[in-house]
Amino acid sequence: MEFQITSVTTACLALLMFPLALMVTMRRINLGNVVFGNGDDETLLRRIRAHGNFTEYVPLALIALGIAEILGGPYWLLLSSSISLVVGRTLHAVASLYMPYAGAPRGIGMLMTHASYLLPATWLLANSLLG
C-alpha cells in the first residue's frame, strides 16, 4: 500500500482535530453564540489556541512526511516522524487545554512536533542536493 505511514498519520490527526474543533464550537454556543474572538473567556481562548496551533503545524509536517514517503525515505525516519507528530500534537493539545500553566508537557509536545517536520525536511534536502 502506497503512503501507508502518511495515510495512517493523517487519519489519526484528523480524528484528533475533530474534538479540538468541536470543543471550540460547543464553548461558543455555551457562551451565547460568541461568533468572533474569545468573548474574554479563558476557556474559549485555550480551546481556540489548541485548535489553531494544531492547524498551524500539522499541514506542513504531513506534506514533508508524504513527500519523503513518495521519494522512498527510510522507514525509521517515516515512522519516527509520524509517531513524533501524533504524540507531540496530542500532548500539546491536552496540555494546552487541561494544564495551561504546566509548561513542560506543552514544551515536549512542541519539540516532538518540530522533530516531526525537521527530520523529513532534512532528509529531503540532503536527498535532493546529494542525490
N, C-alpha and C positions, 0 to 999 in steps of 0.2 A: 504494500500500500504506500503510495507516494504521500509525502507530507504528513506522515503519521504523528511525529512528535509535535509539529506545528498545529495539526488538527486537534489533537488531544489538549494541547496547551490552550488553544483558542476556545475550545468548548468549556474548559474549566474556568477560564477567565470570564467568559460570557455568563456562566452560572454565578460567578461571584459579583459581577456588575449588576445583575438584576436586583438583588436585595439592596445594594447601595442606592440605586436609582429609586426603588420603591420606598425606601426609608425617607428620602427627601420629599417625595410626593406626599406620603402619609403625614409627615410633620407639617408640611404646608397646609394641608387640609385641616389638620387638628388645630392649627393656629388661626383658622378663619380664612383660609384660602390666600395666604401670602404668595403673591404671584412673582414678584421680583425681590431680590435681596434676601436677607435673612430675618427681616422684621425684628431686629435686635434680640433674636432668640439664640442663645449659645448652643443649644442642641441642634437647631437647624443649621447653624454655621458649621459645626463639626461635621454634620452629615453632608452638607454641600461640599466641603473641602475634601472629605474622604472620597466622595464620588469624583470630584474634579481632579484630584491628584491621580486617581486611578486612570481616568481618561487622558491625562497628560502624558503618562509614561507607557501605558500598555501598547498603543499602536506602533510606535517605533520599535519597541522590543520585539513585537510579533513580526514586523517586517524584516528586521535583521535576522531573526531566527528562521523565518521562512526562506529568505534568500540563501542563508548558509545551508539550509537543508536541501534546497534545489541544487546548489553547487557541490553537494557531497561533503559537507562539513563532517568532521569526525563525530561519531556517535556520542562520545563522552562530552564533547562541547555542546552538542544539541541538547542532550539530556540534562546536563548540569545547568544550562541556561534556562531551560524550561522549568525545572524544579525551582531554581532560584527566583524566577519571575512569579510563579504561582504562590510559593510560600512567602516571598517578600511582599507581594501585593496583599495577601491575606493578613499577614502580620501587621502591615502598616494600616490597613483599614480597621482591623479590630482595635489596635492601639489608639488610632485617631478617634474612634467612636466611644470607646469604653475606658480608655486610660489617657485622657488628653494631657495630663501633666507628667506622664511617665515617658521621658524622652528615649530611654534605651530601646524599648521594643519598636518604636517608630523608626529610630535610627538604624536598627538592624534590618528592618523591613526595607528601608531606603537603600542601604548598602547592598542588600540582595538584589534589589531592583536594578541598581546601577550595574552590578556584575552581569545581570541577565542580558543587557544590551551591549555592554563593553566587550564581553567575551566574543560573541559572534562578529561584532563590528571590527575588532582587532584581527580576527581570523579572515574576514572578508577583505580587509585592506591588505594584509600580508599575502593572501591568496591572489589578489588582483595584481599587486606590484611585483611579487616574486614568482608568480605563476606556477 
